[in-house]
Amino acid sequence: MARGDLTDEEWAVIQAFLRPERGRWARPAQDNRRYLNGMFHVLRVGCPWRDMHERYG
């Protein structure tokens, strides 16, 4: 977990509001927590999507 990512306690609260992704034929389901952390990173840093860290997918 990187600095600024959701903690386990924060994720436990938010997870109940997000539907689990089932995946599509073109791509398998991934971790919603990782995607949400990536969105927060872009908003926090102000970088373009293409410059986002690889760990966020």
CHARMM-style PDB file with segment names, atoms N, HN, CA, C and O in Angstrom:
ATOM      1  N   MET     1       0.843  -1.171   0.000  1.00  0.00      PROA
ATOM      2  CA  MET     1       0.000   0.000   0.000  1.00  0.00      PROA
ATOM      3  C   MET     1       0.891   1.237   0.000  1.00  0.00      PROA
ATOM      4  O   MET     1       1.796   1.362   0.825  1.00  0.00      PROA
ATOM      5  N   ALA     2       0.631   2.133  -0.916  1.00  0.00      PROA
ATOM      6  HN  ALA     2      -0.104   2.031  -1.587  1.00  0.00      PROA
ATOM      7  CA  ALA     2       1.416   3.351  -1.048  1.00  0.00      PROA
ATOM      8  C   ALA     2       0.812   4.468  -0.193  1.00  0.00      PROA
ATOM      9  O   ALA     2      -0.322   4.380   0.277  1.00  0.00      PROA
ATOM     10  N   ARG     3       1.596   5.497  -0.013  1.00  0.00      PROA
ATOM     11  HN  ARG     3       2.518   5.568  -0.394  1.00  0.00      PROA
ATOM     12  CA  ARG     3       1.118   6.649   0.738  1.00  0.00      PROA
ATOM     13  C   ARG     3      -0.083   7.256   0.001  1.00  0.00      PROA
ATOM     14  O   ARG     3      -0.016   7.471  -1.209  1.00  0.00      PROA
ATOM     15  N   GLY     4      -1.156   7.529   0.705  1.00  0.00      PROA
ATOM     16  HN  GLY     4      -1.210   7.354   1.688  1.00  0.00      PROA
ATOM     17  CA  GLY     4      -2.342   8.108   0.107  1.00  0.00      PROA
ATOM     18  C   GLY     4      -3.378   7.088  -0.328  1.00  0.00      PROA
ATOM     19  O   GLY     4      -4.504   7.468  -0.651  1.00  0.00      PROA
ATOM     20  N   ASP     5      -3.037   5.799  -0.349  1.00  0.00      PROA
ATOM     21  HN  ASP     5      -2.122   5.490  -0.087  1.00  0.00      PROA
ATOM     22  CA  ASP     5      -4.011   4.769  -0.710  1.00  0.00      PROA
ATOM     23  C   ASP     5      -4.984   4.549   0.447  1.00  0.00      PROA
ATOM     24  O   ASP     5      -4.704   4.911   1.589  1.00  0.00      PROA
ATOM     25  N   LEU     6      -6.112   3.958   0.133  1.00  0.00      PROA
ATOM     26  HN  LEU     6      -6.339   3.663  -0.795  1.00  0.00      PROA
ATOM     27  CA  LEU     6      -7.124   3.671   1.144  1.00  0.00      PROA
ATOM     28  C   LEU     6      -6.601   2.655   2.158  1.00  0.00      PROA
ATOM     29  O   LEU     6      -5.971   1.664   1.787  1.00  0.00      PROA
ATOM     30  N   THR     7      -6.864   2.903   3.416  1.00  0.00      PROA
ATOM     31  HN  THR     7      -7.376   3.707   3.717  1.00  0.00      PROA
ATOM     32  CA  THR     7      -6.501   1.934   4.449  1.00  0.00      PROA
ATOM     33  C   THR     7      -7.552   0.828   4.464  1.00  0.00      PROA
ATOM     34  O   THR     7      -8.595   0.949   3.822  1.00  0.00      PROA
ATOM     35  N   ASP     8      -7.280  -0.238   5.188  1.00  0.00      PROA
ATOM     36  HN  ASP     8      -6.432  -0.337   5.709  1.00  0.00      PROA
ATOM     37  CA  ASP     8      -8.236  -1.345   5.284  1.00  0.00      PROA
ATOM     38  C   ASP     8      -9.545  -0.893   5.930  1.00  0.00      PROA
ATOM     39  O   ASP     8     -10.619  -1.342   5.529  1.00  0.00      PROA
ATOM     40  N   GLU     9      -9.465  -0.015   6.918  1.00  0.00      PROA
ATOM     41  HN  GLU     9      -8.593   0.350   7.244  1.00  0.00      PROA
ATOM     42  CA  GLU     9     -10.670   0.474   7.583  1.00  0.00      PROA
ATOM     43  C   GLU     9     -11.510   1.338   6.635  1.00  0.00      PROA
ATOM     44  O   GLU     9     -12.735   1.217   6.606  1.00  0.00      PROA
ATOM     45  N   GLU    10     -10.855   2.205   5.865  1.00  0.00      PROA
ATOM     46  HN  GLU    10      -9.860   2.304   5.889  1.00  0.00      PROA
ATOM     47  CA  GLU    10     -11.576   3.044   4.905  1.00  0.00      PROA
ATOM     48  C   GLU    10     -12.210   2.189   3.811  1.00  0.00      PROA
ATOM     49  O   GLU    10     -13.342   2.439   3.399  1.00  0.00      PROA
ATOM     50  N   TRP    11     -11.478   1.183   3.345  1.00  0.00      PROA
ATOM     51  HN  TRP    11     -10.557   0.980   3.680  1.00  0.00      PROA
ATOM     52  CA  TRP    11     -11.997   0.322   2.301  1.00  0.00      PROA
ATOM     53  C   TRP    11     -13.197  -0.486   2.792  1.00  0.00      PROA
ATOM     54  O   TRP    11     -14.131  -0.726   2.027  1.00  0.00      PROA
ATOM     55  N   ALA    12     -13.184  -0.903   4.043  1.00  0.00      PROA
ATOM     56  HN  ALA    12     -12.425  -0.708   4.665  1.00  0.00      PROA
ATOM     57  CA  ALA    12     -14.306  -1.670   4.593  1.00  0.00      PROA
ATOM     58  C   ALA    12     -15.598  -0.854   4.554  1.00  0.00      PROA
ATOM     59  O   ALA    12     -16.675  -1.411   4.343  1.00  0.00      PROA
ATOM     60  N   VAL    13     -15.499   0.456   4.753  1.00  0.00      PROA
ATOM     61  HN  VAL    13     -14.625   0.909   4.924  1.00  0.00      PROA
ATOM     62  CA  VAL    13     -16.678   1.323   4.706  1.00  0.00      PROA
ATOM     63  C   VAL    13     -17.147   1.522   3.268  1.00  0.00      PROA
ATOM     64  O   VAL    13     -18.344   1.438   2.994  1.00  0.00      PROA
ATOM     65  N   ILE    14     -16.227   1.781   2.356  1.00  0.00      PROA
ATOM     66  HN  ILE    14     -15.255   1.849   2.579  1.00  0.00      PROA
ATOM     67  CA  ILE    14     -16.567   2.099   0.965  1.00  0.00      PROA
ATOM     68  C   ILE    14     -16.984   0.861   0.176  1.00  0.00      PROA
ATOM     69  O   ILE    14     -17.831   0.953  -0.713  1.00  0.00      PROA
ATOM     70  N   GLN    15     -16.413  -0.266   0.481  1.00  0.00      PROA
ATOM     71  HN  GLN    15     -15.725  -0.341   1.203  1.00  0.00      PROA
ATOM     72  CA  GLN    15     -16.638  -1.491  -0.285  1.00  0.00      PROA
ATOM     73  C   GLN    15     -18.117  -1.871  -0.344  1.00  0.00      PROA
ATOM     74  O   GLN    15     -18.571  -2.424  -1.346  1.00  0.00      PROA
ATOM     75  N   ALA    16     -18.855  -1.589   0.692  1.00  0.00      PROA
ATOM     76  HN  ALA    16     -18.486  -1.140   1.506  1.00  0.00      PROA
ATOM     77  CA  ALA    16     -20.271  -1.948   0.728  1.00  0.00      PROA
ATOM     78  C   ALA    16     -21.079  -1.198  -0.326  1.00  0.00      PROA
ATOM     79  O   ALA    16     -22.141  -1.671  -0.731  1.00  0.00      PROA
ATOM     80  N   PHE    17     -20.604  -0.045  -0.777  1.00  0.00      PROA
ATOM     81  HN  PHE    17     -19.741   0.339  -0.448  1.00  0.00      PROA
ATOM     82  CA  PHE    17     -21.321   0.766  -1.751  1.00  0.00      PROA
ATOM     83  C   PHE    17     -20.947   0.455  -3.205  1.00  0.00      PROA
ATOM     84  O   PHE    17     -21.618   0.923  -4.125  1.00  0.00      PROA
ATOM     85  N   LEU    18     -19.902  -0.315  -3.419  1.00  0.00      PROA
ATOM     86  HN  LEU    18     -19.356  -0.695  -2.672  1.00  0.00      PROA
ATOM     87  CA  LEU    18     -19.444  -0.640  -4.770  1.00  0.00      PROA
ATOM     88  C   LEU    18     -19.847  -2.063  -5.140  1.00  0.00      PROA
ATOM     89  O   LEU    18     -19.660  -2.997  -4.361  1.00  0.00      PROA
ATOM     90  N   ARG    19     -20.392  -2.210  -6.312  1.00  0.00      PROA
ATOM     91  HN  ARG    19     -20.544  -1.451  -6.945  1.00  0.00      PROA
ATOM     92  CA  ARG    19     -20.751  -3.532  -6.795  1.00  0.00      PROA
ATOM     93  C   ARG    19     -19.494  -4.257  -7.271  1.00  0.00      PROA
ATOM     94  O   ARG    19     -18.625  -3.635  -7.884  1.00  0.00      PROA
ATOM     95  N   PRO    20     -19.381  -5.537  -7.006  1.00  0.00      PROA
ATOM     96  CA  PRO    20     -18.226  -6.270  -7.519  1.00  0.00      PROA
ATOM     97  C   PRO    20     -18.314  -6.370  -9.038  1.00  0.00      PROA
ATOM     98  O   PRO    20     -19.383  -6.627  -9.591  1.00  0.00      PROA
ATOM     99  N   GLU    21     -17.198  -6.167  -9.698  1.00  0.00      PROA
ATOM    100  HN  GLU    21     -16.330  -5.957  -9.249  1.00  0.00      PROA
ATOM    101  CA  GLU    21     -17.170  -6.238 -11.155  1.00  0.00      PROA
ATOM    102  C   GLU    21     -17.087  -7.692 -11.583  1.00  0.00      PROA
ATOM    103  O   GLU    21     -16.258  -8.449 -11.079  1.00  0.00      PROA
ATOM    104  N   ARG    22     -17.941  -8.076 -12.504  1.00  0.00      PROA
ATOM    105  HN  ARG    22     -18.614  -7.461 -12.913  1.00  0.00      PROA
ATOM    106  CA  ARG    22     -17.975  -9.457 -12.972  1.00  0.00      PROA
ATOM    107  C   ARG    22     -17.003  -9.710 -14.099  1.00  0.00      PROA
ATOM    108  O   ARG    22     -16.680 -10.862 -14.389  1.00  0.00      PROA
ATOM    109  N   GLY    23     -16.536  -8.673 -14.733  1.00  0.00      PROA
ATOM    110  HN  GLY    23     -16.798  -7.737 -14.497  1.00  0.00      PROA
ATOM    111  CA  GLY    23     -15.641  -8.852 -15.866  1.00  0.00      PROA
ATOM    112  C   GLY    23     -16.422  -8.930 -17.164  1.00  0.00      PROA
ATOM    113  O   GLY    23     -17.632  -9.157 -17.167  1.00  0.00      PROA
ATOM    114  N   ARG    24     -15.730  -8.743 -18.240  1.00  0.00      PROA
ATOM    115  HN  ARG    24     -14.747  -8.559 -18.238  1.00  0.00      PROA
ATOM    116  CA  ARG    24     -16.344  -8.820 -19.558  1.00  0.00      PROA
ATOM    117  C   ARG    24     -15.565  -9.830 -20.387  1.00  0.00      PROA
ATOM    118  O   ARG    24     -14.507 -10.296 -19.964  1.00  0.00      PROA
ATOM    119  N   TRP    25     -16.070 -10.166 -21.545  1.00  0.00      PROA
ATOM    120  HN  TRP    25     -16.929  -9.787 -21.889  1.00  0.00      PROA
ATOM    121  CA  TRP    25     -15.394 -11.173 -22.369  1.00  0.00      PROA
ATOM    122  C   TRP    25     -14.021 -10.690 -22.814  1.00  0.00      PROA
ATOM    123  O   TRP    25     -13.128 -11.503 -23.052  1.00  0.00      PROA
ATOM    124  N   ALA    26     -13.842  -9.382 -22.930  1.00  0.00      PROA
ATOM    125  HN  ALA    26     -14.567  -8.721 -22.737  1.00  0.00      PROA
ATOM    126  CA  ALA    26     -12.567  -8.860 -23.415  1.00  0.00      PROA
ATOM    127  C   ALA    26     -11.538  -8.672 -22.304  1.00  0.00      PROA
ATOM    128  O   ALA    26     -10.335  -8.672 -22.564  1.00  0.00      PROA
ATOM    129  N   ARG    27     -12.004  -8.515 -21.080  1.00  0.00      PROA
ATOM    130  HN  ARG    27     -12.981  -8.515 -20.869  1.00  0.00      PROA
ATOM    131  CA  ARG    27     -11.061  -8.320 -19.975  1.00  0.00      PROA
ATOM    132  C   ARG    27     -11.626  -8.937 -18.703  1.00  0.00      PROA
ATOM    133  O   ARG    27     -12.833  -8.874 -18.468  1.00  0.00      PROA
ATOM    134  N   PRO    28     -10.783  -9.521 -17.894  1.00  0.00      PROA
ATOM    135  CA  PRO    28     -11.263 -10.135 -16.644  1.00  0.00      PROA
ATOM    136  C   PRO    28     -11.557  -9.077 -15.592  1.00  0.00      PROA
ATOM    137  O   PRO    28     -11.107  -7.937 -15.700  1.00  0.00      PROA
ATOM    138  N   ALA    29     -12.309  -9.460 -14.585  1.00  0.00      PROA
ATOM    139  HN  ALA    29     -12.676 -10.387 -14.497  1.00  0.00      PROA
ATOM    140  CA  ALA    29     -12.618  -8.560 -13.479  1.00  0.00      PROA
ATOM    141  C   ALA    29     -11.345  -8.234 -12.714  1.00  0.00      PROA
ATOM    142  O   ALA    29     -10.459  -9.076 -12.570  1.00  0.00      PROA
ATOM    143  N   GLN    30     -11.267  -7.015 -12.232  1.00  0.00      PROA
ATOM    144  HN  GLN    30     -11.987  -6.331 -12.350  1.00  0.00      PROA
ATOM    145  CA  GLN    30     -10.106  -6.567 -11.476  1.00  0.00      PROA
ATOM    146  C   GLN    30     -10.543  -6.058 -10.113  1.00  0.00      PROA
ATOM    147  O   GLN    30     -11.721  -6.128  -9.761  1.00  0.00      PROA
ATOM    148  N   ASP    31      -9.605  -5.557  -9.365  1.00  0.00      PROA
ATOM    149  HN  ASP    31      -8.649  -5.501  -9.651  1.00  0.00      PROA
ATOM    150  CA  ASP    31      -9.840  -5.089  -8.015  1.00  0.00      PROA
ATOM    151  C   ASP    31     -10.343  -3.640  -8.032  1.00  0.00      PROA
ATOM    152  O   ASP    31      -9.641  -2.744  -8.500  1.00  0.00      PROA
ATOM    153  N   ASN    32     -11.556  -3.414  -7.521  1.00  0.00      PROA
ATOM    154  HN  ASN    32     -12.126  -4.142  -7.141  1.00  0.00      PROA
ATOM    155  CA  ASN    32     -12.116  -2.062  -7.468  1.00  0.00      PROA
ATOM    156  C   ASN    32     -11.297  -1.144  -6.569  1.00  0.00      PROA
ATOM    157  O   ASN    32     -11.216   0.059  -6.817  1.00  0.00      PROA
ATOM    158  N   ARG    33     -10.700  -1.696  -5.544  1.00  0.00      PROA
ATOM    159  HN  ARG    33     -10.766  -2.674  -5.342  1.00  0.00      PROA
ATOM    160  CA  ARG    33      -9.896  -0.875  -4.625  1.00  0.00      PROA
ATOM    161  C   ARG    33      -8.697  -0.266  -5.352  1.00  0.00      PROA
ATOM    162  O   ARG    33      -8.354   0.897  -5.138  1.00  0.00      PROA
ATOM    163  N   ARG    34      -8.076  -1.051  -6.199  1.00  0.00      PROA
ATOM    164  HN  ARG    34      -8.354  -1.996  -6.373  1.00  0.00      PROA
ATOM    165  CA  ARG    34      -6.921  -0.567  -6.955  1.00  0.00      PROA
ATOM    166  C   ARG    34      -7.319   0.560  -7.900  1.00  0.00      PROA
ATOM    167  O   ARG    34      -6.608   1.559  -8.006  1.00  0.00      PROA
ATOM    168  N   TYR    35      -8.445   0.410  -8.584  1.00  0.00      PROA
ATOM    169  HN  TYR    35      -9.023  -0.401  -8.498  1.00  0.00      PROA
ATOM    170  CA  TYR    35      -8.917   1.456  -9.488  1.00  0.00      PROA
ATOM    171  C   TYR    35      -9.275   2.729  -8.728  1.00  0.00      PROA
ATOM    172  O   TYR    35      -8.963   3.831  -9.179  1.00  0.00      PROA
ATOM    173  N   LEU    36      -9.922   2.585  -7.589  1.00  0.00      PROA
ATOM    174  HN  LEU    36     -10.176   1.690  -7.222  1.00  0.00      PROA
ATOM    175  CA  LEU    36     -10.295   3.751  -6.787  1.00  0.00      PROA
ATOM    176  C   LEU    36      -9.051   4.470  -6.265  1.00  0.00      PROA
ATOM    177  O   LEU    36      -9.003   5.700  -6.256  1.00  0.00      PROA
ATOM    178  N   ASN    37      -8.057   3.718  -5.835  1.00  0.00      PROA
ATOM    179  HN  ASN    37      -8.095   2.719  -5.842  1.00  0.00      PROA
ATOM    180  CA  ASN    37      -6.798   4.331  -5.410  1.00  0.00      PROA
ATOM    181  C   ASN    37      -6.137   5.081  -6.566  1.00  0.00      PROA
ATOM    182  O   ASN    37      -5.552   6.144  -6.360  1.00  0.00      PROA
ATOM    183  N   GLY    38      -6.226   4.541  -7.769  1.00  0.00      PROA
ATOM    184  HN  GLY    38      -6.702   3.677  -7.937  1.00  0.00      PROA
ATOM    185  CA  GLY    38      -5.682   5.210  -8.945  1.00  0.00      PROA
ATOM    186  C   GLY    38      -6.401   6.517  -9.237  1.00  0.00      PROA
ATOM    187  O   GLY    38      -5.764   7.518  -9.564  1.00  0.00      PROA
ATOM    188  N   MET    39      -7.716   6.514  -9.122  1.00  0.00      PROA
ATOM    189  HN  MET    39      -8.234   5.701  -8.856  1.00  0.00      PROA
ATOM    190  CA  MET    39      -8.477   7.755  -9.336  1.00  0.00      PROA
ATOM    191  C   MET    39      -8.122   8.809  -8.294  1.00  0.00      PROA
ATOM    192  O   MET    39      -7.960   9.985  -8.620  1.00  0.00      PROA
ATOM    193  N   PHE    40      -8.005   8.388  -7.057  1.00  0.00      PROA
ATOM    194  HN  PHE    40      -8.137   7.433  -6.791  1.00  0.00      PROA
ATOM    195  CA  PHE    40      -7.616   9.335  -6.002  1.00  0.00      PROA
ATOM    196  C   PHE    40      -6.218   9.881  -6.244  1.00  0.00      PROA
ATOM    197  O   PHE    40      -5.960  11.053  -5.968  1.00  0.00      PROA
ATOM    198  N   HSD    41      -5.313   9.057  -6.752  1.00  0.00      PROA
ATOM    199  HN  HSD    41      -5.523   8.105  -6.976  1.00  0.00      PROA
ATOM    200  CA  HSD    41      -3.955   9.506  -7.044  1.00  0.00      PROA
ATOM    201  C   HSD    41      -3.960  10.601  -8.108  1.00  0.00      PROA
ATOM    202  O   HSD    41      -3.292  11.623  -7.954  1.00  0.00      PROA
ATOM    203  N   VAL    42      -4.709  10.388  -9.180  1.00  0.00      PROA
ATOM    204  HN  VAL    42      -5.252   9.558  -9.305  1.00  0.00      PROA
ATOM    205  CA  VAL    42      -4.783  11.385 -10.255  1.00  0.00      PROA
ATOM    206  C   VAL    42      -5.369  12.688  -9.726  1.00  0.00      PROA
ATOM    207  O   VAL    42      -4.877  13.767 -10.057  1.00  0.00      PROA
ATOM    208  N   LEU    43      -6.415  12.600  -8.910  1.00  0.00      PROA
ATOM    209  HN  LEU    43      -6.815  11.724  -8.641  1.00  0.00      PROA
ATOM    210  CA  LEU    43      -7.021  13.813  -8.355  1.00  0.00      PROA
ATOM    211  C   LEU    43      -6.083  14.522  -7.379  1.00  0.00      PROA
ATOM    212  O   LEU    43      -6.031  15.752  -7.348  1.00  0.00      PROA
ATOM    213  N   ARG    44      -5.349  13.755  -6.590  1.00  0.00      PROA
ATOM    214  HN  ARG    44      -5.391  12.756  -6.615  1.00  0.00      PROA
ATOM    215  CA  ARG    44      -4.464  14.334  -5.586  1.00  0.00      PROA
ATOM    216  C   ARG    44      -3.242  14.998  -6.225  1.00  0.00      PROA
ATOM    217  O   ARG    44      -2.849  16.094  -5.826  1.00  0.00      PROA
ATOM    218  N   VAL    45      -2.648  14.341  -7.208  1.00  0.00      PROA
ATOM    219  HN  VAL    45      -2.967  13.450  -7.532  1.00  0.00      PROA
ATOM    220  CA  VAL    45      -1.403  14.815  -7.804  1.00  0.00      PROA
ATOM    221  C   VAL    45      -1.672  15.779  -8.956  1.00  0.00      PROA
ATOM    222  O   VAL    45      -0.888  16.697  -9.198  1.00  0.00      PROA
ATOM    223  N   GLY    46      -2.774  15.572  -9.661  1.00  0.00      PROA
ATOM    224  HN  GLY    46      -3.410  14.826  -9.465  1.00  0.00      PROA
ATOM    225  CA  GLY    46      -3.089  16.419 -10.798  1.00  0.00      PROA
ATOM    226  C   GLY    46      -2.396  16.000 -12.069  1.00  0.00      PROA
ATOM    227  O   GLY    46      -2.259  16.808 -12.988  1.00  0.00      PROA
ATOM    228  N   CYS    47      -1.953  14.756 -12.152  1.00  0.00      PROA
ATOM    229  HN  CYS    47      -2.064  14.100 -11.406  1.00  0.00      PROA
ATOM    230  CA  CYS    47      -1.268  14.274 -13.348  1.00  0.00      PROA
ATOM    231  C   CYS    47      -2.293  13.773 -14.371  1.00  0.00      PROA
ATOM    232  O   CYS    47      -3.419  13.444 -13.998  1.00  0.00      PROA
ATOM    233  N   PRO    48      -1.923  13.712 -15.638  1.00  0.00      PROA
ATOM    234  CA  PRO    48      -2.811  13.114 -16.633  1.00  0.00      PROA
ATOM    235  C   PRO    48      -2.932  11.605 -16.409  1.00  0.00      PROA
ATOM    236  O   PRO    48      -2.067  10.994 -15.781  1.00  0.00      PROA
ATOM    237  N   TRP    49      -3.994  11.018 -16.918  1.00  0.00      PROA
ATOM    238  HN  TRP    49      -4.696  11.514 -17.428  1.00  0.00      PROA
ATOM    239  CA  TRP    49      -4.214   9.579 -16.749  1.00  0.00      PROA
ATOM    240  C   TRP    49      -3.046   8.768 -17.278  1.00  0.00      PROA
ATOM    241  O   TRP    49      -2.679   7.758 -16.677  1.00  0.00      PROA
ATOM    242  N   ARG    50      -2.456   9.182 -18.383  1.00  0.00      PROA
ATOM    243  HN  ARG    50      -2.754  10.003 -18.872  1.00  0.00      PROA
ATOM    244  CA  ARG    50      -1.366   8.398 -18.989  1.00  0.00      PROA
ATOM    245  C   ARG    50      -0.101   8.397 -18.137  1.00  0.00      PROA
ATOM    246  O   ARG    50       0.771   7.551 -18.335  1.00  0.00      PROA
ATOM    247  N   ASP    51       0.014   9.339 -17.184  1.00  0.00      PROA
ATOM    248  HN  ASP    51      -0.695  10.026 -17.023  1.00  0.00      PROA
ATOM    249  CA  ASP    51       1.182   9.396 -16.314  1.00  0.00      PROA
ATOM    250  C   ASP    51       0.946   8.724 -14.956  1.00  0.00      PROA
ATOM    251  O   ASP    51       1.777   8.837 -14.055  1.00  0.00      PROA
ATOM    252  N   MET    52      -0.166   8.036 -14.814  1.00  0.00      PROA
ATOM    253  HN  MET    52      -0.841   7.944 -15.546  1.00  0.00      PROA
ATOM    254  CA  MET    52      -0.496   7.365 -13.559  1.00  0.00      PROA
ATOM    255  C   MET    52       0.473   6.200 -13.338  1.00  0.00      PROA
ATOM    256  O   MET    52       0.947   5.605 -14.306  1.00  0.00      PROA
ATOM    257  N   HSD    53       0.768   5.873 -12.104  1.00  0.00      PROA
ATOM    258  HN  HSD    53       0.383   6.357 -11.317  1.00  0.00      PROA
ATOM    259  CA  HSD    53       1.660   4.767 -11.764  1.00  0.00      PROA
ATOM    260  C   HSD    53       1.103   3.442 -12.279  1.00  0.00      PROA
ATOM    261  O   HSD    53      -0.111   3.247 -12.337  1.00  0.00      PROA
ATOM    262  N   GLU    54       1.992   2.550 -12.647  1.00  0.00      PROA
ATOM    263  HN  GLU    54       2.979   2.709 -12.600  1.00  0.00      PROA
ATOM    264  CA  GLU    54       1.609   1.238 -13.152  1.00  0.00      PROA
ATOM    265  C   GLU    54       0.889   0.382 -12.099  1.00  0.00      PROA
ATOM    266  O   GLU    54       0.094  -0.494 -12.442  1.00  0.00      PROA
ATOM    267  N   ARG    55       1.173   0.642 -10.826  1.00  0.00      PROA
ATOM    268  HN  ARG    55       1.818   1.354 -10.548  1.00  0.00      PROA
ATOM    269  CA  ARG    55       0.570  -0.194  -9.779  1.00  0.00      PROA
ATOM    270  C   ARG    55      -0.949  -0.032  -9.699  1.00  0.00      PROA
ATOM    271  O   ARG    55      -1.631  -0.851  -9.084  1.00  0.00      PROA
ATOM    272  N   TYR    56      -1.478   1.031 -10.325  1.00  0.00      PROA
ATOM    273  HN  TYR    56      -0.923   1.696 -10.825  1.00  0.00      PROA
ATOM    274  CA  TYR    56      -2.919   1.251 -10.308  1.00  0.00      PROA
ATOM    275  C   TYR    56      -3.622   0.650 -11.518  1.00  0.00      PROA
ATOM    276  O   TYR    56      -4.848   0.707 -11.609  1.00  0.00      PROA
ATOM    277  N   GLY    57      -2.892   0.094 -12.413  1.00  0.00      PROA
ATOM    278  HN  GLY    57      -1.896   0.048 -12.339  1.00  0.00      PROA
ATOM    279  CA  GLY    57      -3.501  -0.593 -13.561  1.00  0.00      PROA
ATOM    280  C   GLY    57      -3.880   0.304 -14.700  1.00  0.00      PROA
ATOM    281  OT1 GLY    57      -4.398  -0.168 -15.712  1.00  0.00      PROA
TER     282      GLY     57
END
